[in-house]
Amino acid sequence: MADFLTISKVDEAFIHILAERWMCQELSDFFSFVVPGCQHMPAFKNKIWDGKIRLFNIMTQQIYAGLLPRVEEFCRAREYDIIYEDEFGANNVLITDIEIFIKSLNLPFPVRDFQQKAVVDCVRDGRQLLISPTASGKSLIIYMLYRWFDVKTLIVVPTTSLVSQMVTDFGEYGYQGDAHKVTAGVEKSTPHQLTVATWQSIYNQSEKWFRQFELVIVDEAHLAKAKSLVAIMTKLKNAKYRFGLTGTLDGTQTNQLVLEGLFGRKNQVTTTAALMANKQVAQLKIKALVLRYSEEDRQLMRQMDYPQERNWIISNPFRNTYIRKLALSLKGNTLILFQYVDRHGKPLYEEILKHANGRGVHFIHGKVDADVREEVRRLIETVDNDIIVASYGTLSTGSNFKNLHNIIFASPSKSLIRVLQSIGRALRLAASKTHATLFDLADDVSWKSHINHTLGHFKERLKIYAMEKFDVKVYNINL
């Protein structure tokens, strides 16, 4: 008899694999990955942990249910037979039935082909990880899925401002039902069918609370690598339908497989390049401004480590004056993104406000109330020459600003996700806008053969831009 294993459903989060011990060891090895940067973690240094994540638990013989297709691939490659003790797999809903349903929603604008295909794929599969860039209409995809399944639903978003924004978007799509908005300190129980919550506000809820939901949708699902969001997904024992949406993954195989395990197989909905080619987003130009410093500064910086270099750069008065002059010289609404509130964002805001001559200047960071952020977002849709000074954490992800014309990267970053999500803030089309410009500030304080840290990060960003086929021009600026 051929080698075989038996797969059964534990719940909607996990499956159980019954197999010989040597096969379980093979599965464990196959689904084991080294965590990037583990060599710097205390547990690894103290030899308590080998630096690996093991997605198949040999002791319980369980693995995330979303990895079933990967388990099947594992078995096919080794010619192992599978015995299914429960029903798995896609349903046979007709595509035409889904298309008719979408038309019946009477949405205020046409649904794009790739949005409709994403809904069809999700409905027929029951769980998926959708990769769809900013400005591709992820909230509309979420709305159509919610309306189709019409069951008790939990929508999880990363920030409080996105809770309000999601409910607002649903109203614009024609939703007339009630939605329970959950943020920190808000009562969690509700009779409403729809709950929209931040993961921070619900991760410590009991498993009993999570059992009420049959459908879960997580926006910006790349944040699911946080342990608390993993805990949320594994507590959703009855959520048969589960979908994650994100603009991009971080490029590590470990994170992708965890996300696939929580949500289902990866599905690339569309790309930014395709959206631009079809004129469905603003045409983006990137002006990379390489700020060149004095020889004295270069000699000083060659002795600094990355935190010291970063702190010196963001506190440099000549650099901040340049950012202020650049922002005030631009036409259209401009978003300036920074990383550190007190050390960089606040001084930048005060510097710009002092020279604004009546021009609207707004300051957004984590301590600014969600309602105030939403008020600024709405205001920006009605004006055409304001400046927003905002932290990466509050506005680099998810915020729906259609009427942004310019973005300035004021703080250095090499994160693939942060860079692409930040760019997405300027890609949405508006009545007065078809083009957008990103000003990427890089800092050249290299000395001879020594390349400074943040300039190395800039080179990584250039690779990201090339990968995404963005139009980039590099300019050298002497401070």
N, C-alpha and C positions, 0 to 999 in steps of 0.2 A: 504494500500500500504506500502511496506517495506521502511525503511529509505534509502535515496539515496543521492548521490552527483554527480555533473556534472563537468567533467574535460575537459578543452580546452587548446590549445597551445597559449601562449602569444607570444613567439618567441622560438628560439632554446635554450635559457638559462632558461626560466621560464615557468611554467604551471599555469593556473588559476583554482581554485576549488570553485565552486558555491555550497553552502550548508547552512543549517540552522545555526543560530548564535551559538547554543549550540554545533553543530558538529564542527564548526570552532574553538571553544574554546578547544574541545577535541583534535583536530589536533595540535593546538598551544602547548598544554601541552605535547602531545606525542613527538613532535619535539623540545622540550626545554631541554637544558642541562646546568648544572653548569660548568663554566669555571674553570679548575684547577688553583689554586693559586689566584683566584679572591679576596680572603680576604685581599691580600696585595696590591690591586690596589686602587688608590685614589678615583675613582668613587664609588667603593663599600664602602670604609671607610666613605665617605661623604654621603652615603645613597642616591646617585643619581641613582644607578644601583643595581639590585638585584643579579648580578653575573651570569645571565643566557644568553645564546644565544638561540634565537627563530628562527627556520628555516622557520616556516610558519608564514607569516605576516597576521594577522587578518584584518588589514585595507585594504590592497590590495587584500587579499585572494590569494596570490601567494607563490609559493615555487619553489626551484630549480628543473628543469626538470629531472635531474638525480635521484631524489628521488621518481619518479613515482612508481617503484617497491615497495618501502617502504610504500607509500600511499596505494597501492593495498593490501599489507599485513595487514595494519591497518584496511582496510575495511572488508577483509575476516574474521579477528578475531572478528569483531563486527557484522558480517552479514549485512553490508551496501551494497547496490547495487551501481554500478558505471555506469553513462551514459557518453560515450566518444563523444565529439563533433568534434574531429579531429582524424586522424589516428595515432596510436602509435604502438610500438612493433617492433620486429625483422623482417628482410626481409628473403626471402626464397632462397638465393643464395646457389647453390649446393656446397657441400664441395669439390667434385671432380673438379669443375671449379676453385676453389681457389688453389687447389693443382697443377693443370695444369699451372695456371698463375705463381705460385712461381717457377716451373721448367723452365718456359720460361725466367725468369730473368737471367739465366745462372750465378748464384752466384759462386764466386771462391772457395767455400767450402760448404759442406752439411748443410742443415738446420736441426736443432735438432727438435725432435718430439714436444717438449713443445713449441718451437718457432712457429712452424707451427700451432699448436692448438690455440695459443694465437691470431695469425692473423685470423684464421677461426672464433674464437669467436668474435673478434672485428668487422670483416666485417659483420657478420650476425646480430650483436646486434646494431652496429652504434655508441655506446659509452660505454666505460668501464674504470675502474680503475685497471690497471694491477699491481699486486704485484710480483716482480721478482727480486731476489737478484743480487748484483754486480757480474759481470763475466758471467751472463746468456745470454748476447747478446741482451740487450735492444735496442741498436742503430740499429741492424739488423731488429728487429721487427718494429721499427719506419720506416725504409727504405721500407720494404715490404708493410706496410700500405700506405705510401705515393705513392708508385708506383701503388698500386691497385686502389685507389680512383682517382688519376690523376686529381686533382682539385687544385684551388688556396689554398695554404697551409701555415700555420704559425706553426713553431716548436719553442717552448719556452724552454730555458735552464737557469740554475741559474747563470752561470759565463761566462765571456768573453772567457776564454780558451776553454770552451765546445762548443762555437759557431764554432770556427775553427775546433775543433776535430770532431764535427758532420759532417761538410761538408767534411772533410778529410775521415772520415769513409764511407760516401756515395760514394766518388770517388773510394775507395777500393772495394766497392760492385759492381761497374760497372756503376755508374751514370755519364752520360755525359752532363747533362743539367746544366744550370746556377743556382746559389743560391745567394740570397742577404743576406749578413751577417750584422746584425744590432747590434751595441753596442753603448755606449754613444757617442753622437756627430756625428753619421753617419746618412746620409739622409735616411728617413724611406720609401719613395715612391720608387716603382720599378715595371717594367713590368714583371719581372720574376715570374714564377709560385710558386717558393719555397722561403720562407723567414725564416731564422733562427735568432732568437733574444734572448737577455737576457730580463727577465721580467723588470729589472730596466730601460732599455732603451726605453720601449714602453708603460709602464703602464699609462702615462698621455696623450697618443694619443687620438684623438677624436673617438667617436663611429662610425663616418662615415668612418674613416680609418680602423677600425676593420671589418666593414661590407663586405669588399672585400673577406674575407676568408670563405671557406666552410668546411675546415678541420683544426682542431687545435690538436696538440700533445704536451703535456707538459712532459718533462723529469724531473726526481726527483720531482714528483708532491707533495710530502709531504711538500714542501715549499709553497704550495698554501694556507697555513693558513695565510700567509702574506696578509694584506688587499689589497695591490696593485695587487697581482696576482688574488685575488677574483674579483677585479674590471675589470681586463683584461678578465676573463672568462665570466663575465656578459655583457660586451660590445660586445662580439662575437655573435651578434643576429642572424647571418646567418650561423654560423658554425654548420651544422647538425651533422657532424661527429666529435667527441671529445674524446680523449683518454689521460689518465694520466698514467705515469709509475713511479714506485718507488720501491726501495729495501725493504722498511719497513715503517710502520706507527708508530706514537709515542705512541700508546696504549690507547689514549683517545677516547672515543666514539664520543665526539663532533667533533674532527678533522676528524675522519673517515667519519662521515655523511656529513660534509661540502664538503669533497673531492668527495664522491659519488654523492652529489648534483651537483657538477660542471662537473663531468666526466661520471658518471654512476656506475653501480653495481661493487662490488669488485670481482676480479678474481685472485686467487693465481696461478701463472703460474708454479712456481717450488720453491724449497727451496735450501739453501746452502748445507744442509745435503744430499739431493738427488743428487746434482751436484758432491759432493765429492764421493759419493757411485758409481757414474757412471764414475768417473775419468775425469769429464769435467771441473774441476777446480783443482787448486793445493791442495794437502793434507796439511791442516793447523795444526800446533802445537802451543799452547799458553804456553809460559813460564811466569808465573806471579811472578815478582820479588818484594818481600815485603822488602822495605828498612827500617831497624830498626835504630833508632837514640839513642843518649845518654840519660841517666836519666836526666841530666840537661836540655836538649832540651825538653824532655817530660813534665817536670814540667813547663817550659816556655810556651809550646803550649796549655796547658789545659785552659788557660785564654783567648785564642784567638777565635774570631769568624771566619766564613769561609773565607771571603776575606783576613783577616790577615794571616790565616794559609796558604792559597794558595800562597800569595805573599812571605811568608817566605820560602816555599818549593821550588818554582821555582827560587829563588835567592840564594839558598843554594849552596855555592861553592863546597862542598864535593859531593853533589848530581850531579851537572853539570859535575864535573870531572869523576864521575862514568859513566854517560851517554856517555861522550867522549871516555872513555876507552872501554866501551861496543861496541859502534859503530865501532871503529877502529879495534876491535878484530874479528868482524864478516866477514865471507866470502860471497861474492855476493853483489848485490845492496841493499842499506839500506835506508829506509825512516824514518826520525825522525819527528814526528808530535808535534807541540807546539801550544799554544793558544795566547800568547802575544808576539808581534814582538819585541818591544824595550826592554822589561823587561826580556825576556827569549830566544826568537828565535835568535836574533842578538848575544848575548853573547855566546850561544851554538855554533852557526856557526863559530864565530871567534876562539873559543876554539878548535874546531875540525880542522879547517883550519890550525891553527898554528902547529898542531901535525900530519898533514895528510901525510907528506913525499911524496908529489907528487900525492897522490890519489885524484881523482876528487871529489870536494865538491861543492854543489849547494845550493843557498839560495832562497827560493820562498815564497812570501807573497803577500798581496793584491795590493801593489804598483808596483809589477813587471809586466811589459807589457805582455799581452797575447801571443804575438809572441815569447817572450823569454821563457815563460813557455812551449810553444809548442816545441821550439827548445830543451829544456831540456828533454822533454818527448821522442822526437825522438832519442836523444843521448843515453838515458838509454836503449833503445832497442838494441844498438850496443856495449855496454860495460857491464862488469860483476863485477865491484868492486867499484862503485861510491857511494857517500852518498848524499842524498837530505835532507836538513833541511827545512821543510815547515810548514806553518800554517794550522791548521785544516780547516779553511774557504776556502783555495785555493785548497787543495788536498784531503780532507777527502771525498768529494762527486764527483762522476762522472768521474774523470780523468782516462784515459785509459792507465795505466802503466802495460804492460804485464811482463816485465823483472825485477820485484821486488822480492827479496828473503827474506827480513826482514823488519819488521816494529817495531819501538819503540814508545810507547805512553809516551811522555815526560811530558805531562800535564795531571792533573787529570780531569776526566769527568765521568758523570753517564748517559748521554743522550743515550737512546737506539738507536736512529737514527744515531748519530755521531759515536758511537762505531761500529755498524755494517757497516756503510758506509766506515769507516776508514779501517776496516778489509778487506773490498772488494778490496782495492788497491793492496793487495798481492795475491789475489786468481786467477788471470788470468794465464793461462798456457803460457809457452814460450819454444823455442827449447831446451834451456839449463836448464829448470826448471820444476819440477813436485811437489816440496814441498816448503812450506813457513813457516816462524816462526814469531809469534808476541811476542814481549817482552813488557808485560804490567807492568809498574812501579807503585807500590803502596807505600804509605808512612805511616809507623806505628810510630806515636808519641803519642800513647795513654798513659794515666797515670791511673793506677789501673783500676777502673770500667769505667772511662771516655774514650769513643772511639772517636778519632778525626774524623773530618768531611770527609777528603779525604779517610780515611780507610773505612768509611761507604760507600762512593761512589764505592770503589773497590769491596766491597761485593755485591753491585748492579750489577757491571759488571760480577762478577762470576755467578750471576743468569741468566744474558743474555747468557753467554757462555754455561751454562747448558741447557737452553731452545733451543739453536741452536745445541746442541750435539757436541760441540767442544772438542778436546783433550786438557785438561788443567793440568799443573803441577805447584805447588806453591813452591817457594824457598825463604827462609829467608836470607837476606843479611845485615850484620852489616856494617854500614858506618863508 
